[in-house]
């Protein structure tokens, strides 16, 4: 899956420069880094469910895609489409049952996501005479979660488990063009998935992410 995804990224980023200039379309590559504020929200099996609390984690990602300017007069003045690979990691802090009783736990969940995203931008908005791009984004793809070393008071409950599910994300952000080729962005993205299944345990997943990133346009 990773090799197929990276091949897709490479093909997108190596689009013909001559064709791009003629049609005002150009390839770009980018990177993001930030905080993953939440992770698995609930673990369930035949005996019931437990709410989980995770410490803030981190997220890192890379993208490759194409951007094109729309026609004059459109409210959306630039559209971008890219392929993204991301990595998130968070540590388990505690679990709470339906009666509100909480116990401290330890463990880690990591999630790799492979997404196709679309970005809609208004590139002419000015705030206090500073050019700012307003960005709305949405995407869909696949996420693979791994959990490991889930333990309570030194006793290991789960050594390791993996599962892949469909994923979706959406977000809002702002970008600033440092140069004609380099744009920096601050975005909020929510990543959700269908429930992961680790043996007999179902894990509901959602991740709120605050990200800083930059992308370089080949134009």
VENNORLIN-V282990 format. One record per residue. N is the residue number from 1. SS is DSSP state (alpha for helix, beta for strand, coil for the rest). OMEGA is omega as a letter, one per 20 degrees, with the letter a starting at -180 (none if undefined). NEAR is the number of other ideal C-beta (glycine too) atoms within 10 Angstrom. Layout:
n=<N & N>
ss=<SS & SS>
omega=<OMEGA & OMEGA>
near=<NEAR & NEAR>
//
This chain:
n=<1 & 2 & 3 & 4 & 5 & 6 & 7 & 8 & 9 & 10 & 11 & 12 & 13 & 14 & 15 & 16 & 17 & 18 & 19 & 20 & 21 & 22 & 23 & 24 & 25 & 26 & 27 & 28 & 29 & 30 & 31 & 32 & 33 & 34 & 35 & 36 & 37 & 38 & 39 & 40 & 41 & 42 & 43 & 44 & 45 & 46 & 47 & 48 & 49 & 50 & 51 & 52 & 53 & 54 & 55 & 56 & 57 & 58 & 59 & 60 & 61 & 62 & 63 & 64 & 65 & 66 & 67 & 68 & 69 & 70 & 71 & 72 & 73 & 74 & 75 & 76 & 77 & 78 & 79 & 80 & 81 & 82 & 83 & 84 & 85 & 86 & 87 & 88 & 89 & 90 & 91 & 92 & 93 & 94 & 95 & 96 & 97 & 98 & 99 & 100 & 101 & 102 & 103 & 104 & 105 & 106 & 107 & 108 & 109 & 110 & 111 & 112 & 113 & 114 & 115 & 116 & 117 & 118 & 119 & 120 & 121 & 122 & 123 & 124 & 125 & 126 & 127 & 128 & 129 & 130 & 131 & 132 & 133 & 134 & 135 & 136 & 137 & 138 & 139 & 140 & 141 & 142 & 143 & 144 & 145 & 146 & 147 & 148 & 149 & 150 & 151 & 152 & 153 & 154 & 155 & 156 & 157 & 158 & 159 & 160 & 161 & 162 & 163 & 164 & 165 & 166 & 167 & 168 & 169 & 170 & 171 & 172 & 173 & 174 & 175 & 176 & 177 & 178 & 179 & 180 & 181 & 182 & 183 & 184 & 185 & 186 & 187 & 188 & 189 & 190 & 191 & 192 & 193 & 194 & 195 & 196 & 197 & 198 & 199 & 200 & 201 & 202 & 203 & 204 & 205 & 206 & 207 & 208 & 209 & 210 & 211 & 212 & 213 & 214 & 215 & 216 & 217 & 218 & 219>
ss=<coil & alpha & alpha & alpha & alpha & alpha & alpha & alpha & alpha & alpha & alpha & alpha & alpha & coil & coil & coil & alpha & alpha & alpha & alpha & alpha & alpha & coil & coil & beta & beta & beta & beta & beta & beta & beta & beta & beta & beta & beta & beta & coil & coil & coil & beta & beta & beta & beta & beta & beta & coil & coil & beta & beta & beta & beta & beta & beta & beta & coil & coil & beta & beta & beta & beta & beta & beta & beta & beta & beta & beta & beta & beta & beta & coil & coil & coil & coil & coil & coil & coil & coil & beta & beta & beta & beta & beta & beta & beta & beta & beta & beta & beta & beta & beta & beta & beta & beta & beta & beta & beta & coil & coil & coil & coil & coil & beta & beta & beta & coil & beta & beta & beta & beta & beta & beta & beta & beta & beta & beta & beta & beta & beta & beta & beta & beta & beta & coil & coil & coil & beta & beta & coil & coil & beta & beta & coil & beta & beta & beta & beta & beta & beta & beta & beta & beta & beta & beta & beta & beta & beta & beta & beta & beta & beta & beta & beta & coil & coil & beta & beta & beta & beta & beta & beta & beta & beta & beta & beta & beta & beta & beta & beta & beta & beta & beta & beta & beta & beta & beta & beta & beta & coil & coil & coil & coil & beta & beta & beta & beta & beta & beta & beta & beta & beta & beta & beta & beta & coil & coil & beta & beta & beta & coil & coil & beta & beta & beta & beta & beta & beta & beta & beta & beta & beta & beta & beta & beta & beta & beta & beta & beta & coil & coil>
omega=<a & a & r & a & a & r & r & r & a & a & r & a & a & r & a & r & a & r & a & a & a & a & a & r & a & r & r & r & a & r & r & r & a & a & r & a & r & a & r & a & a & r & a & r & a & a & a & a & r & r & a & r & r & r & r & r & a & r & r & a & r & a & r & a & r & r & r & r & r & a & a & r & r & r & r & a & r & r & r & r & a & r & a & r & a & a & r & r & r & r & r & a & a & r & a & a & a & r & r & r & a & r & r & a & r & a & a & r & r & a & r & r & r & a & r & a & r & r & r & a & r & a & a & a & r & r & a & r & r & a & a & r & r & a & r & a & r & a & r & a & a & r & r & a & r & r & a & r & r & a & r & a & r & r & a & r & r & r & r & r & a & r & r & a & r & a & r & r & r & a & a & a & a & r & r & a & r & r & r & a & a & r & r & a & r & a & r & r & r & r & r & r & r & a & r & r & r & a & a & a & r & a & r & a & r & a & r & a & r & a & r & a & r & r & a & a & r & a & none>
near=<11 & 10 & 7 & 9 & 19 & 15 & 11 & 15 & 19 & 11 & 12 & 18 & 17 & 11 & 17 & 11 & 12 & 8 & 10 & 18 & 11 & 9 & 11 & 12 & 16 & 18 & 21 & 22 & 17 & 20 & 13 & 20 & 12 & 19 & 15 & 26 & 17 & 17 & 28 & 23 & 14 & 16 & 21 & 14 & 12 & 6 & 7 & 9 & 15 & 18 & 16 & 22 & 16 & 21 & 12 & 14 & 20 & 13 & 23 & 16 & 21 & 17 & 23 & 23 & 22 & 18 & 22 & 13 & 16 & 15 & 7 & 6 & 6 & 12 & 8 & 15 & 18 & 19 & 16 & 20 & 14 & 25 & 23 & 23 & 20 & 25 & 14 & 24 & 15 & 24 & 15 & 22 & 16 & 16 & 20 & 14 & 12 & 9 & 6 & 7 & 8 & 14 & 11 & 11 & 19 & 16 & 21 & 17 & 26 & 16 & 26 & 19 & 23 & 20 & 23 & 15 & 20 & 14 & 25 & 17 & 24 & 15 & 17 & 12 & 13 & 8 & 9 & 5 & 5 & 8 & 12 & 16 & 19 & 17 & 21 & 15 & 21 & 15 & 21 & 13 & 20 & 15 & 25 & 18 & 24 & 16 & 24 & 15 & 14 & 21 & 15 & 14 & 8 & 6 & 6 & 12 & 12 & 15 & 10 & 11 & 17 & 12 & 18 & 16 & 17 & 11 & 24 & 16 & 22 & 15 & 20 & 12 & 20 & 15 & 22 & 14 & 14 & 10 & 8 & 8 & 13 & 13 & 22 & 14 & 20 & 14 & 20 & 15 & 26 & 15 & 24 & 16 & 24 & 13 & 14 & 24 & 14 & 19 & 9 & 9 & 20 & 15 & 22 & 17 & 22 & 13 & 27 & 16 & 23 & 16 & 20 & 14 & 20 & 16 & 22 & 14 & 19 & 15 & 14>
//
